């Protein structure tokens, strides 16, 4: 086994897809289509994709035994840290059964992620997979909007703080919002690989559906991700650093100047307050109050049990009557924060592993760009979208536990496939005088 950070030509991942024709290519399409469909849920929060994987994962393992080729295992060290932290925390868990079940879910998701990474290893930049993702996400966005409008809502109601929230085929609106944010950057990554009408139409649908979820965390994550995407795109286009800095300072100056003008003179303050109180932004106050109660109690729990309370056990923490967030129970809800959940449930090692995984993912993409962009502006849209999407989902992890979502691991698999592109052609293509494979050239955006 080899970590994604240390891949080389002598340890290229196995690709059963090549040996089995189009069967594995079809599986990738099915995986992208089924990953966001989590309702109706089966026993243990299983979904349709898990039923398919019941056959696909053993088949992949059998293919490995036949080929006896090494398999790439990205994020091996971070996942090891998470596993050790989880095991230590389970020793003193309130419910060892829930902790063991949660770790079984972790193992399953990571095993599936490894399968996707290896199937994509010789598939270039995963263009077909990303196109499929775009069409599936657009369809789910339409379905989410339809379910809201079909219940007597209007387009204007989408912006209001109250009313039905879109959730499409997910268990809750925040989960749907996370999928929409990741999908937004998947569409951005396509660059000129798909027509502008389809691309911009899809982006418009995804954004409208995101508003319909009324998820402030999702909107903030998208805004931060787009800001980082803009900087990353400027980096990949090799725009002068001075010009980019000047534009950034100009934007910051205008924003701060406008804020000072409103605060100092009151100009437009009534209109801004009306906009806030009449839009989804009003939900931020109530949501933040509930989350602060949960987070405050979890921090106190961690101070008492710094080795962790066990994976999945944060929902078993008892709250005081004043702090309760459920009328019918004194038990807490989930942490609604990946970082705090990993710290409290799995201890410092768990949080360290999570942070190391996200850092390694960022380094994989940036290192790929530094190695493969010499002399040509190729793959820039792909790299900028990968960085922006990674930052966006990391920001959303502050208000939702996205690390057990299937689409999160699918996005990480696409990211690893991008980072591994250069290894496929690193010798044969350079020997032919062209270090840039066709898949990378197609990803170029002028």
ABEGO torsion letter per residue (X at the ends): XBBAAABBAAABBBBAAAAAEAAAAAAAAAAAAAAABAOBBBBGGBBAAAAAAAAAAAAAAAAAAAAGBBBBBBGAAAAAAAAAAAAAAAAABABAAAAAAAAAAAAAAAAAAAAAAAAAAAAEAGAAAAAAAAAAAAAAAAAAAAAAAAAGBBAAAAABABEBBBAEABABAAAAAAAAAAAAAAAAAAEAABBAAAAAAAAAAAAAAAAAAGBAAAAAAAAAAAAAAAAAAAAAAGBBAAAAAAAAAAAAAAAAAAAAAAAAAGBGAAAAAAAAAABAAAAAAAAAAAAAAAAAAAAAAAAABAAEAEBGAAAABBBBAAABABAABABBBBAGBAAAAAAAAAEAAAAAAAAAAAAAAAAAAAAAAAAAABGBBBGAAAAAAAAAAAAAAAAAAAABBAAABAAAAAAAAAAAAAAAAAAAAAAAAAAAGBABBAAAAAABBX
